[in-house]
Amino acid sequence: MTYKIIASQCTGCGACEFECPNAAISLKNDIYVINPTQCTQCEGHFDAPQCAVVCPVPDTCVPVPRE
């Protein structure tokens, strides 16, 4: 599983980008996005995905269910 950022809720604050231990988050067209091939949900680094922990807007960084 990976995480994604709900674009319509993202304020562009950048908090998530600096907390990601895998450099999976980047700014694209004034909105932050998560590269799914780099996202590990912070496993091996933190107990919880840091993008979701530091995001000031609840439920903006959310898990993407496996298909």
N, C-alpha and C positions, 0 to 999 in steps of 0.2 A: 504494500500500500504506500501511497505517496500523499502529499498534501497539495492543496491548490489555494489560491487567493481569489476570493469572489471580487471581481473587478469593480462591480458597481458599489461595493462597500469600501474599497481601498481608498484611504485618504492620501496615499503617497508619502507618508511620514518617514519611511525608510528604516524603522526600528527592526523589522524582520531581517532585512538584508545583512545588517551588522551582527546579528545573533546567530545566523546560520553557520554551523561548523563545516558544512560541505560546499559553501559558496554556490548553493543551488538557486538563490534568489537574486534577480536582477531587475533593473528598471527598463521597461519597454513602453514607449508611448505614454509616459507619465503615470504608469501603473506598474506595480511590482508583480512579477510572475515567478513561479517556481518551476525549475527544470525537473520534470519527473524522473529523468534518468540519474540525476544527482541526489535527489531527496531520499534520505534514509530514515526520516522521522526522528532524527537526532539519536538513533540507536548507537550505543557505544560512547556517546558524548553526554547525554542528558536523560533524565527520566521521562521527560515530556518534550514534544516538538516545540522548540523555542519560538518559532514564528507565531504559533497560537498563544504562547505564554505572554509574549511582549506586545502583541498587537493591541492597540488601544480600542479597536472596534470589535466587540464580541462577535464570534462566529464568522470572521472574515477569512481566517486561515483554517481550512477544514480538510478532513481526510477524504480522499477519493476512493470509493469502494472498488474492490477488485471486480472485474467483469467475469 
